[in-house]
Amino acid sequence: MNKNEIEYKIMELKDEYLQLQHNLEKLESVKGNLHPLEKRLAAIEEELSSLNQVLRDL
């Protein structure tokens, strides 16, 4: 991946993260099952961390 591809992927992940947070808030208000969303949020955080490290190393 080049720098532009990494930056684009980071932007996509941040957008997905914000959408998931919004959905999580909705589910909390109706006492829904939060585990799958929390698991995906954690995975996105790890992937963002990894991509940001790759960017720093370029």
N, C-alpha and C positions, 0 to 999 in steps of 0.2 A: 504494500500500500504506500502511496506517496502522501505527502503532507496534506494536499487538498482532500484526498479521499478520507484520511483520518479525521480531519476537521469536519467534514460532512457527516461522517458516521457519529462523531461526538454530538453534533447538532441534532441528528435524528434520535439518538439515545436520550438526550436531554428533553426533547419534545415528548417522547414516550413516557419518560419518568414523570413529567408534569401531568400528563393525562392519567397515569396510574395513580398518582397522589390524589387527584380529584376524584377518581372512582373509589379509592380507598375511603375518602371522607364520606362519600355517599353511602357506601356499604356499612361504615361504622354507625351511621345514623339509623340504619334499619337492622342493625345487628346481624349483618351478613357474614359469610365466610371470608375472612381476611387473609388467610394463610397463602393462597396462591399469589395474590397481589404482593404481599410482603416478600415472598420468595423471589418474584420477578424484580422487585425494586432492589433487592440485595444483589441480584445478578447484574443488573444495570450498573449499580455502583461499582462493582468489581471491574466490569468491562470499561467503564469510564476511567477508572484509575489506571488500568492497563494501557488504554489508548493515550491518556495524557502522559504517561511515562514514555511511551514510544515517541510522542511529539517532542518531549524534552531531550531525548537522546539523538534526535535528528540533527 
